[in-house]
Amino acid sequence: MDTRPPQIDQPPLAARVVDARRELSDHPMYVLGTLLLALLIATNIASPGFLLPGNLSTTLLNAAPLGLLAAGQTIVLLTGGIDLSVSAIATIGAFFLAQQGGSSAPLAIVGALGIGL
């Protein structure tokens, strides 16, 4: 009596690679999530304590302004507008704020916001 499991015909390796690529291109969020998880794990291995709540909070607070700029720029690009001056305006506003911040903080903030308009 033959006790071997029945053979299942599998497609050749090249066809399986094409199927995997198609599956990954259909679900890019899985790829991004996996890459983010791998990056977090690698960073925690290289710098133990990276995933502590205080450090994550500080990292997210420091990244928030860039995230807001990126979200706004994404909306502009998705609606068909091309505006690549966002980083230049943000830099000029930050420079003005840094230069004027010592004399009058409210005036410096209003000036930096005015530059952004």
N, C-alpha and C positions, 0 to 999 in steps of 0.2 A: 504494500500500500504506500502511496506517495504522500508524505507528510509536509511537503513544501507548500508554502502559501502560493496561491495563484499569482501569476505574473500580471502586473498591471502595465499596460503600454503607456510609457511616459514620452512626452514629446522630447525632441533633442534639446541639448543644453542651450543652443542659440535661441530656440523658440521660447524656452522658459525665461531667458534673460530679457527678451523683448516683452514678454508678458509682465515681468516684474517691473520693467521700466514704465510700461503703460500704466500699471497699477499705481506706481509712485507718482507719475505725472498727473493722474486723476485725483490724487489725494495729497497735495503739497503740504497741507498742515501736519500730516503725520511725519513727513520728512523734517519739517522745521521743528516740531516738538521733540523728535528724536535727537536732532542736532543740539537743541537747547539743553536737553537732559544730559547728553554726553559732555557738552561744554561745562555745565555746572559740576558734574562729577569730576572731570579732569581738573577744573580749577580748585575744587575742594581737596583733591589729592595733592596738588602742587602747593596749596596754601591752606593747611588745616585751619578750620574755624571760619572759612569763607561763608559757609551756609548758616552761620549763627544769625538769629533774628536781628540783632542790632546792626550787623554788617549789611545784611540784605536791605534793611530799612534805609540805611545811609546810601547804599548804591542806587536804590530806586528813587530816592529823593534827588540825588545828583543827576539822574538820567531823565527826570520828569520834564524839564524844559526842552530837551532835545526831542523827547517823545511828542510833546505838543507841537513843536515845529514840524516834525515829520508827518504827523497826522494832518496838519493843515496843508502841507505840501502835497500829500497824497490826494487830498480832495481836489486841489487845484489841477493836478495832473490827470486825474480821472475824469474831470469835467472838460478836458480838452485844452485847458490853458497851460501855457508853458511859462513858468515863472521860476527862474533859477537864482533869483537875487535874494532869496530868504536868508541864506547864511551870511551874505554880505551885510544886509540890514541888521540882522541880529548882532553881528560883530561890531558894527558901528554904534548901535545902541548900548551894548555892553561897555565899549570903550568910553562913550560919553558918560555913562553912569559911573564908571570907575574914576574918571577925571573930575567929575563934579560932586561925587558922593561925600567928600570931606566937608564941603562948604554948606550945602543945604540938601539934605536927603530928599525931602518932598519935591523940591525943584528939579533935582537930578532925575527922579523917577518920572515926573511929568515930561521932562525933556527927552528921556530915552523912549518913552511911549510915543511922544510926538514924532520922533525920528522913525519909529516903526510904521507910522501911518503914512 
